[in-house]
Amino acid sequence: MPLVATTPVDKMTGPYPRRWSALIVLCLSLLIVVMANTSLIVAAPDMTTDLGLSSSDLQWVIDGYTVPYAALMLVLGAIGDKYSRRGALLTGLVIFGGGSVMGSLVHETGMVIAARAVMGVGAAVVMPATLSLLVAIFPKHERARAITAWTATSGLAIAIGPLVAGRLLTDHAWGSTFLINVPIALLAVVGALVLVPPSRAEGMGRIDYMGGLLSIVSVGALVYALIEGPHFGWDAGPVTAAVVAAVGLPAFVAWESRHPHPMLDVRRFTERAFSGSMLAVLFFFFGTYGAIYYATQFLQFVLGYSALETGVRLLPLAGAVSVGALVTGRLTPRLGVKPMVVTGMAIGTAGVFLLTLVDKTSGYGAFLPMMLLLGFAIGLSVSPATDTIMGSFPENELGVGGGANDTALELGGSLGIAILGSLLGTTYKDRLTDLAGGHLPAAALDAAKDSVGGGLAVARQIANTPSVGPQQAQALVDAVHEAFAHGVARTSLVGGIIMAAGTLIVLAVLPGRRADAEPGPRGTEPGHDQEHATSAPNSRSL
């Protein structure tokens, strides 16, 4: 067997022998894409102190990754389909690794945001490539199991990122959290060359670059508006972005519905299985990302856990994802997609609602049930939804299918962090004003209201002021803790209501078991028959 995999998928007479080893490479690639966000959550306090980040700066250090990631996936997935899926994976890993090295070396806020943006571009290439290669490599009867492993990796990364970052932060500066990605990216590049076979589509024709441009502008503007507006006010920037998105999205739909070879055939949204699964992914990650975002802050700022201790306490989430993945692997073939997806969403909704019980006296035990329920729900419901989305696309659009799935995931997560994070911040400010407004100078109150970290920093300054003393500082700490806990409870109520509404919508939209059994557009299995015959006969390139 050659050292480098050179035989294209379409030239194989049977299933690719090393497909399960190739899956490990695809999951490693996915791992660092997700870890890039989750590891940064626990590094944020150190970065804020070292770089002197404002609330706006910190938000863009986090979301500088999100905007290009969400905006580019659909287009880059199509480019990977046309030219080379493995080549796209390799290119994305190199870009991602380069951005990670850059992020570890720079010490200026703008350059850190730029490094995160480069990583976001790399992630936008990697993410759809992993899914399209997975579907191309695996025969249909094994595909659901492979996608379950892919989904479980995403859930594991939510917990593993903070754990590894926390361990590094014990002895190293925040720049080390960027370097987590580099050895994994290098390993994935070598693994992709050795284990992942070349694959590309045939019969795509010219790429619909106008549709791609409309999708980039529309999704990018929408994500920017959702990030900037709720957190920092609806001034000219986010309002303009919202208007661009409001005009661009209908223009994209109109263009795609008339184009003979559209970037994304929008008529697919009339198919209940596809649209219901897309909604499920969006609503699910809305609640999951939002809840993990503020739960992690509570563990660090209110309960006082270090970055490493926070990472350790997120591990039950990873274990629950694995259990959910095992359950869905056994039950989905018997019960169908709809019961598993809706049940998982209902369980995740219950987990978010549990956080409405949080108050300033709550300990880790108040968050553990939420993490167990959310983790189990991720494992249970996301892989059947993803399998359904990918099954809606023909072989020559697998990259577009991966881009559509991942855009729904990232858009849902962005909405969750933006909307729930904004609501949390507003509730925290209002409650802290009620509790401490009459006891602090205006400048100190404004700094304390900026964030829970800002409130605790003001308390430390007061404690070091001889004329005030530690007693007043402790009173402010108590007020900050109470205000933030109040914000978590109120935000979880709204988040739970939105997730419950989403669950009911998905319940109404997803078709029943009989529709699940109908063959998808690809029909036959790769590696055996006509499905692989559609790939380009000269696709021996990367």
C-alpha positions as CSV (number, residue, x, y, z in Angstrom):
1,M,0.0,0.0,0.0
2,P,1.6,3.4,-1.1
3,L,2.7,5.9,1.6
4,V,0.5,8.6,0.1
5,A,-3.1,7.9,-0.8
6,T,-3.3,8.6,-4.6
7,T,-6.2,6.5,-5.8
8,P,-9.3,8.8,-6.2
9,V,-12.5,7.6,-4.6
10,D,-14.3,7.2,-8.0
11,K,-11.6,4.8,-9.2
12,M,-12.2,2.4,-6.3
13,T,-14.1,-0.8,-7.0
14,G,-15.3,-1.2,-3.4
15,P,-15.3,0.8,-0.1
16,Y,-12.1,2.5,0.7
17,P,-10.2,0.0,3.0
18,R,-8.7,2.7,5.3
19,R,-11.8,4.8,5.6
20,W,-12.0,4.5,9.4
21,S,-8.4,5.6,9.8
22,A,-9.2,8.5,7.4
23,L,-12.2,9.4,9.7
24,I,-9.7,9.9,12.5
25,V,-7.9,12.5,10.4
26,L,-11.1,14.3,9.6
27,C,-12.2,14.3,13.2
28,L,-8.8,15.7,14.2
29,S,-9.2,18.5,11.7
30,L,-12.7,19.2,13.1
31,L,-11.3,19.2,16.6
32,I,-9.0,22.1,16.3
33,V,-11.7,24.2,14.4
34,V,-14.0,23.9,17.4
35,M,-11.3,24.1,20.0
36,A,-10.2,27.5,18.6
37,N,-13.3,29.0,20.2
38,T,-13.7,27.0,23.3
39,S,-10.1,27.3,24.4
40,L,-10.2,31.1,24.0
41,I,-13.1,31.3,26.5
42,V,-10.9,30.3,29.5
43,A,-7.9,32.4,28.1
44,A,-10.0,35.6,27.9
45,P,-9.3,36.8,31.5
46,D,-5.5,36.6,30.9
47,M,-5.8,38.2,27.5
48,T,-7.9,41.0,28.9
49,T,-5.4,41.8,31.6
50,D,-2.3,41.5,29.4
51,L,-3.6,43.4,26.4
52,G,-5.8,45.8,28.3
53,L,-8.8,44.8,26.3
54,S,-12.1,46.7,26.5
55,S,-15.3,44.8,26.3
56,S,-15.6,45.6,22.6
57,D,-12.0,44.4,22.0
58,L,-12.6,41.1,23.7
59,Q,-15.8,40.6,21.8
60,W,-13.9,41.0,18.5
61,V,-11.0,38.8,19.6
62,I,-13.6,36.1,19.9
63,D,-15.8,37.0,16.9
64,G,-13.0,38.0,14.5
65,Y,-12.9,34.2,14.0
66,T,-16.7,33.8,13.6
67,V,-17.4,36.3,10.8
68,P,-15.2,34.9,8.0
69,Y,-15.9,31.4,9.3
70,A,-19.7,31.7,8.9
71,A,-19.6,33.8,5.7
72,L,-17.2,31.8,3.6
73,M,-18.1,28.1,4.3
74,L,-20.7,27.8,1.5
75,V,-18.5,29.2,-1.2
76,L,-15.3,27.4,-0.1
77,G,-17.2,24.2,0.1
78,A,-18.3,24.5,-3.5
79,I,-14.7,25.3,-4.6
80,G,-13.5,22.2,-2.8
81,D,-16.1,20.2,-4.6
82,K,-15.0,21.4,-8.0
83,Y,-11.2,21.3,-7.6
84,S,-10.2,19.0,-4.7
85,R,-11.8,18.2,-1.4
86,R,-8.6,16.8,0.0
87,G,-6.7,19.8,-1.4
88,A,-9.2,22.1,0.4
89,L,-8.7,20.2,3.6
90,L,-4.9,20.6,3.4
91,T,-5.0,24.2,2.4
92,G,-7.4,25.0,5.2
93,L,-5.2,23.3,7.8
94,V,-2.1,25.2,6.6
95,I,-4.0,28.6,6.8
96,F,-5.4,27.7,10.2
97,G,-2.0,26.6,11.5
98,G,-0.4,29.8,10.1
99,G,-3.1,32.0,11.8
100,S,-2.5,30.1,15.1
101,V,1.3,30.7,15.0
102,M,0.6,34.4,14.2
103,G,-1.8,34.7,17.2
104,S,0.8,33.2,19.6
105,L,3.4,35.8,18.5
106,V,1.6,39.1,18.4
107,H,0.9,41.3,21.4
108,E,-1.3,44.1,19.9
109,T,-5.1,43.9,19.9
110,G,-5.6,44.5,16.2
111,M,-3.0,41.9,15.3
112,V,-4.6,39.3,17.6
113,I,-8.0,40.0,15.9
114,A,-6.3,39.7,12.5
115,A,-4.8,36.3,13.5
116,R,-8.2,35.1,14.6
117,A,-9.7,36.2,11.2
118,V,-7.0,34.2,9.4
119,M,-7.9,31.2,11.5
120,G,-11.5,31.8,10.6
121,V,-10.7,31.6,6.9
122,G,-8.9,28.4,7.4
123,A,-11.7,27.0,9.5
124,A,-14.2,27.9,6.7
125,V,-12.1,25.7,4.3
126,V,-11.6,22.8,6.7
127,M,-15.1,22.4,8.1
128,P,-17.1,21.7,4.9
129,A,-14.2,19.6,3.5
130,T,-14.3,17.2,6.5
131,L,-18.0,16.5,5.9
132,S,-17.8,16.2,2.1
133,L,-14.8,13.8,2.3
134,L,-16.6,11.8,5.0
135,V,-19.7,11.3,2.8
136,A,-17.6,10.6,-0.3
137,I,-15.5,8.0,1.4
138,F,-18.1,6.0,3.4
139,P,-20.7,3.8,1.8
140,K,-24.3,4.8,2.7
141,H,-24.9,2.0,5.2
142,E,-21.9,3.2,7.3
143,R,-22.3,6.9,6.8
144,A,-24.6,7.5,9.8
145,R,-22.0,5.9,12.2
146,A,-19.3,8.0,10.7
147,I,-21.3,11.2,11.0
148,T,-22.1,10.3,14.6
149,A,-18.3,10.1,15.3
150,W,-17.8,13.5,13.5
151,T,-20.6,15.1,15.6
152,A,-19.3,13.6,18.9
153,T,-15.9,15.1,18.1
154,S,-17.5,18.5,17.9
155,G,-19.1,18.0,21.3
156,L,-15.8,16.7,22.8
157,A,-14.0,19.8,21.6
158,I,-16.3,22.0,23.6
159,A,-14.9,20.4,26.8
160,I,-11.4,19.5,25.7
161,G,-10.5,23.0,24.5
162,P,-10.9,24.6,27.9
163,L,-9.2,21.7,29.6
164,V,-6.0,21.8,27.5
165,A,-6.0,25.6,27.5
166,G,-6.4,25.7,31.2
167,R,-3.5,23.3,31.7
168,L,-1.2,25.5,29.5
169,L,-2.3,28.7,31.2
170,T,-1.1,27.2,34.5
171,D,2.6,27.6,33.4
172,H,2.4,29.7,30.2
173,A,1.0,33.0,28.8
174,W,-2.2,33.2,26.8
175,G,-0.3,32.9,23.5
176,S,0.2,29.2,24.2
177,T,-3.5,28.6,23.7
178,F,-3.1,29.4,20.1
179,L,-0.3,26.9,19.7
180,I,-2.5,24.0,20.8
181,N,-3.7,23.9,17.2
182,V,-0.3,23.7,15.5
183,P,0.8,20.1,16.3
184,I,-2.7,18.8,15.6
185,A,-2.9,20.6,12.3
186,L,0.5,19.2,11.3
187,L,-0.5,15.7,12.3
188,A,-3.8,16.1,10.3
189,V,-1.9,17.3,7.2
190,V,0.4,14.2,7.3
191,G,-2.6,12.0,8.0
192,A,-4.6,13.5,5.1
193,L,-1.8,12.8,2.6
194,V,-1.4,9.2,3.9
195,L,-4.9,8.2,4.7
196,V,-7.5,10.4,3.0
197,P,-8.0,9.6,-0.7
198,P,-8.4,12.4,-3.4
199,S,-12.0,13.3,-4.2
200,R,-13.7,15.9,-6.3
201,A,-17.0,16.2,-8.2
202,E,-17.7,16.1,-11.9
203,G,-20.4,18.0,-13.8
204,M,-20.5,21.1,-11.7
205,G,-19.8,23.5,-14.5
206,R,-18.7,26.9,-13.6
207,I,-19.1,28.0,-10.0
208,D,-21.8,30.5,-9.4
209,Y,-19.5,33.2,-8.1
210,M,-22.2,35.9,-8.1
211,G,-24.4,33.7,-5.8
212,G,-21.3,33.0,-3.7
213,L,-20.6,36.7,-3.4
214,L,-24.1,37.4,-2.4
215,S,-24.0,34.7,0.3
216,I,-20.6,36.0,1.6
217,V,-21.9,39.6,1.9
218,S,-25.3,38.6,3.3
219,V,-24.1,36.1,5.9
220,G,-21.1,38.2,6.8
221,A,-23.2,41.3,7.3
222,L,-25.8,39.4,9.3
223,V,-23.3,37.9,11.7
224,Y,-21.5,41.3,12.1
225,A,-24.8,43.0,12.9
226,L,-25.7,40.3,15.4
227,I,-22.4,40.6,17.1
228,E,-22.0,44.4,17.2
229,G,-25.6,45.6,17.6
230,P,-26.8,43.8,20.7
231,H,-23.5,44.3,22.6
232,F,-22.5,47.8,21.7
233,G,-25.6,49.6,20.4
234,W,-27.3,50.0,17.0
235,D,-25.2,52.8,15.6
236,A,-24.3,53.3,11.9
237,G,-22.1,50.2,11.6
238,P,-24.5,47.4,12.7
239,V,-27.5,49.2,11.3
240,T,-25.8,49.4,7.9
241,A,-24.8,45.7,8.2
242,A,-28.4,44.7,9.1
243,V,-29.8,46.6,6.0
244,V,-27.2,44.9,3.8
245,A,-28.2,41.5,5.1
246,A,-31.9,42.4,4.8
247,V,-31.4,43.3,1.1
248,G,-28.7,40.7,0.3
249,L,-30.5,37.6,1.6
250,P,-33.6,38.0,-0.6
251,A,-31.3,38.9,-3.5
252,F,-29.4,35.7,-3.0
253,V,-32.6,33.7,-2.9
254,A,-33.8,35.4,-6.1
255,W,-30.5,34.9,-7.9
256,E,-30.2,31.2,-6.9
257,S,-33.8,30.4,-7.8
258,R,-33.1,31.6,-11.4
259,H,-29.6,30.4,-11.9
260,P,-29.2,27.2,-14.0
261,H,-26.3,26.0,-11.8
262,P,-26.9,27.7,-8.4
263,M,-24.3,27.8,-5.6
264,L,-27.1,26.5,-3.3
265,D,-30.4,25.3,-4.8
266,V,-32.8,27.2,-2.5
267,R,-35.7,25.0,-3.6
268,R,-34.2,22.4,-1.2
269,F,-35.8,24.4,1.6
270,T,-39.2,23.2,0.4
271,E,-38.1,19.7,1.4
272,R,-39.3,19.2,5.0
273,A,-36.4,16.8,5.9
274,F,-33.8,19.3,4.8
275,S,-35.3,22.5,6.2
276,G,-36.4,20.8,9.5
277,S,-32.8,19.5,10.0
278,M,-31.3,22.9,9.2
279,L,-33.6,24.5,11.7
280,A,-32.8,21.8,14.3
281,V,-29.0,22.5,14.0
282,L,-29.5,26.3,14.1
283,F,-31.8,26.3,17.2
284,F,-29.8,23.6,19.0
285,F,-26.5,25.5,18.8
286,F,-28.3,28.7,19.6
287,G,-29.0,27.4,23.1
288,T,-25.9,25.3,23.5
289,Y,-23.3,28.0,22.6
290,G,-25.2,30.6,24.6
291,A,-25.5,28.5,27.7
292,I,-21.8,27.3,27.7
293,Y,-20.7,30.9,27.1
294,Y,-22.2,32.3,30.3
295,A,-21.9,29.1,32.4
296,T,-18.1,29.2,31.8
297,Q,-18.0,32.8,32.9
298,F,-19.9,31.9,36.1
299,L,-17.5,29.1,36.9
300,Q,-14.5,31.5,36.5
301,F,-15.7,34.8,37.8
302,V,-18.3,33.9,40.4
303,L,-17.1,30.5,41.7
304,G,-13.4,31.5,41.2
305,Y,-12.2,28.5,39.4
306,S,-8.9,28.8,37.5
307,A,-8.8,28.1,33.7
308,L,-7.7,24.5,34.4
309,E,-10.3,23.9,37.0
310,T,-13.0,25.2,34.7
311,G,-11.8,22.9,31.9
312,V,-11.9,19.9,34.2
313,R,-15.5,20.8,35.3
314,L,-16.6,20.8,31.6
315,L,-15.5,17.2,31.1
316,P,-18.9,15.7,32.0
317,L,-20.2,17.5,28.9
318,A,-17.8,15.5,26.8
319,G,-18.7,12.2,28.5
320,A,-22.4,12.9,28.0
321,V,-21.8,13.6,24.3
322,S,-20.2,10.1,23.9
323,V,-23.2,8.4,25.6
324,G,-25.7,10.3,23.4
325,A,-23.7,9.3,20.3
326,L,-23.9,5.6,21.3
327,V,-27.6,5.8,21.9
328,T,-28.4,7.6,18.7
329,G,-26.3,5.1,16.7
330,R,-28.5,2.3,18.0
331,L,-31.9,3.9,18.0
332,T,-32.0,6.1,14.9
333,P,-32.1,3.2,12.5
334,R,-35.0,1.8,14.4
335,L,-37.0,4.9,15.3
336,G,-36.1,7.3,12.5
337,V,-34.6,10.8,12.5
338,K,-37.5,12.8,13.8
339,P,-37.9,11.2,17.2
340,M,-34.2,11.4,17.9
341,V,-33.8,15.0,16.8
342,V,-36.9,16.3,18.6
343,T,-36.1,14.3,21.8
344,G,-32.5,15.6,21.8
345,M,-33.8,19.2,21.4
346,A,-36.3,18.7,24.2
347,I,-33.6,17.4,26.5
348,G,-31.3,20.3,25.6
349,T,-34.1,22.7,26.3
350,A,-34.7,21.2,29.7
351,G,-30.9,21.6,30.5
352,V,-31.1,25.3,29.6
353,F,-34.2,25.8,31.7
354,L,-32.4,24.3,34.8
355,L,-30.2,27.4,34.8
356,T,-33.2,29.5,35.7
357,L,-32.6,28.2,39.3
358,V,-29.2,29.7,39.6
359,D,-28.6,32.4,42.3
360,K,-25.5,33.8,43.9
361,T,-25.2,30.9,46.3
362,S,-25.2,28.3,43.5
363,G,-22.2,26.1,43.2
364,Y,-20.9,23.8,40.5
365,G,-23.7,21.3,41.2
366,A,-26.2,23.8,39.7
367,F,-24.4,23.6,36.4
368,L,-23.6,19.9,36.3
369,P,-27.1,18.7,35.3
370,M,-27.2,21.3,32.5
371,M,-23.9,20.1,31.1
372,L,-25.0,16.4,31.2
373,L,-28.3,17.1,29.5
374,L,-26.8,19.4,26.8
375,G,-23.9,16.9,26.1
376,F,-26.3,14.0,25.9
377,A,-28.6,16.0,23.6
378,I,-25.7,16.9,21.3
379,G,-24.8,13.3,20.9
380,L,-28.4,12.2,20.4
381,S,-29.8,14.7,17.9
382,V,-27.1,16.5,15.9
383,S,-25.7,13.6,14.0
384,P,-29.1,12.4,12.6
385,A,-29.9,16.0,11.5
386,T,-26.4,16.4,9.9
387,D,-26.8,13.0,8.1
388,T,-30.2,14.2,6.8
389,I,-28.7,17.5,5.5
390,M,-25.8,15.7,3.8
391,G,-28.2,13.1,2.3
392,S,-30.1,15.9,0.6
393,F,-27.2,16.8,-1.7
394,P,-25.9,14.9,-4.8
395,E,-22.3,13.8,-4.9
396,N,-21.1,16.8,-6.8
397,E,-22.4,19.2,-4.1
398,L,-21.1,17.5,-1.0
399,G,-18.9,20.5,-0.1
400,V,-21.9,22.8,-0.5
401,G,-23.9,20.4,1.8
402,G,-21.2,20.6,4.4
403,G,-21.1,24.4,4.1
404,A,-24.8,24.6,4.5
405,N,-24.8,22.4,7.6
406,D,-21.9,24.2,9.2
407,T,-23.3,27.7,8.3
408,A,-26.5,26.7,10.2
409,L,-24.3,25.5,13.1
410,E,-22.2,28.7,13.2
411,L,-25.1,31.0,12.7
412,G,-27.0,29.4,15.5
413,G,-24.0,29.7,17.8
414,S,-23.4,33.3,16.8
415,L,-27.1,34.1,17.5
416,G,-26.9,32.4,20.8
417,I,-23.8,34.2,22.0
418,A,-25.0,37.6,20.6
419,I,-28.6,37.6,21.7
420,L,-28.2,35.7,25.0
421,G,-24.9,37.4,25.8
422,S,-26.5,40.8,25.2
423,L,-29.5,40.0,27.4
424,L,-27.2,38.8,30.1
425,G,-25.1,42.0,29.9
426,T,-28.2,44.2,30.1
427,T,-29.8,42.3,33.0
428,Y,-26.5,42.3,34.8
429,K,-26.1,46.1,34.4
430,D,-29.7,46.8,35.5
431,R,-29.4,44.6,38.6
432,L,-26.0,45.9,39.6
433,T,-27.3,49.5,39.3
434,D,-30.1,48.6,41.7
435,L,-27.7,47.0,44.2
436,A,-24.7,49.3,44.1
437,G,-25.8,52.4,42.3
438,G,-26.0,54.6,45.4
439,H,-22.7,53.4,46.9
440,L,-20.1,53.9,44.0
441,P,-18.8,57.0,42.2
442,A,-20.2,57.2,38.6
443,A,-16.9,56.2,36.9
444,A,-16.5,53.2,39.2
445,L,-20.1,52.1,38.6
446,D,-19.7,52.4,34.8
447,A,-16.6,50.2,35.0
448,A,-18.3,47.7,37.2
449,K,-21.3,47.5,34.9
450,D,-19.2,46.8,31.8
451,S,-18.8,43.1,32.7
452,V,-18.6,40.8,35.6
453,G,-14.8,40.9,35.3
454,G,-14.9,44.7,35.3
455,G,-17.0,44.6,38.5
456,L,-14.5,42.4,40.3
457,A,-11.6,44.5,39.1
458,V,-13.3,47.6,40.6
459,A,-13.8,45.6,43.9
460,R,-10.0,44.8,43.9
461,Q,-9.2,48.5,43.5
462,I,-11.5,49.4,46.4
463,A,-9.9,46.8,48.6
464,N,-6.5,48.4,48.0
465,T,-7.8,51.9,48.9
466,P,-7.0,52.5,52.6
467,S,-9.7,55.1,52.9
468,V,-12.4,52.7,51.8
469,G,-11.4,49.3,53.1
470,P,-12.1,45.6,52.4
471,Q,-15.6,45.7,53.8
472,Q,-17.0,47.9,51.0
473,A,-15.0,45.9,48.5
474,Q,-16.7,42.7,49.7
475,A,-20.1,44.3,49.5
476,L,-19.4,45.1,45.8
477,V,-18.2,41.6,45.1
478,D,-21.5,40.2,46.6
479,A,-23.5,42.7,44.5
480,V,-21.6,41.6,41.3
481,H,-22.1,37.9,42.0
482,E,-25.8,38.5,42.7
483,A,-26.3,40.6,39.6
484,F,-24.5,38.1,37.4
485,A,-26.4,35.1,38.8
486,H,-29.6,37.1,38.3
487,G,-28.6,37.7,34.7
488,V,-27.8,34.0,34.1
489,A,-31.3,32.9,35.5
490,R,-33.2,35.5,33.4
491,T,-31.2,34.8,30.3
492,S,-31.7,31.0,30.6
493,L,-35.4,31.6,30.8
494,V,-35.4,33.4,27.5
495,G,-33.0,31.0,26.0
496,G,-35.1,28.0,27.1
497,I,-38.3,29.6,25.7
498,I,-36.6,30.2,22.3
499,M,-35.3,26.6,22.3
500,A,-38.7,25.2,23.2
501,A,-40.3,27.2,20.4
502,G,-37.6,25.9,18.1
503,T,-38.3,22.3,19.2
504,L,-42.0,22.7,18.4
505,I,-41.2,24.2,15.0
506,V,-38.8,21.3,14.2
507,L,-41.5,18.8,15.4
508,A,-44.0,20.3,13.0
509,V,-41.5,20.6,10.0
510,L,-39.6,17.3,10.1
511,P,-41.4,14.5,8.3
512,G,-42.2,11.1,9.9
513,R,-40.5,7.7,9.5
514,R,-42.0,7.0,6.1
515,A,-40.4,10.0,4.6
516,D,-37.1,9.1,6.2
517,A,-37.1,5.8,4.3
518,E,-37.4,7.5,0.9
519,P,-34.2,7.5,-1.0
520,G,-32.3,10.7,-1.3
521,P,-31.1,12.3,-4.5
522,R,-27.8,10.4,-4.4
523,G,-29.6,7.1,-4.3
524,T,-26.8,4.6,-4.7
525,E,-23.8,4.1,-2.5
526,P,-20.3,5.4,-3.1
527,G,-17.5,3.1,-3.7
528,H,-19.7,0.6,-5.5
529,D,-21.8,2.1,-8.2
530,Q,-23.2,5.1,-10.0
531,E,-22.6,7.6,-7.2
532,H,-18.8,7.4,-7.6
533,A,-19.2,7.3,-11.4
534,T,-20.1,11.0,-11.2
535,S,-16.7,11.9,-10.0
536,A,-14.1,13.3,-12.4
537,P,-12.1,10.5,-14.1
538,N,-8.9,12.6,-13.9
539,S,-9.2,13.5,-10.2
540,R,-5.9,12.1,-9.1
541,S,-4.8,15.5,-8.0
542,L,-5.1,16.6,-4.4
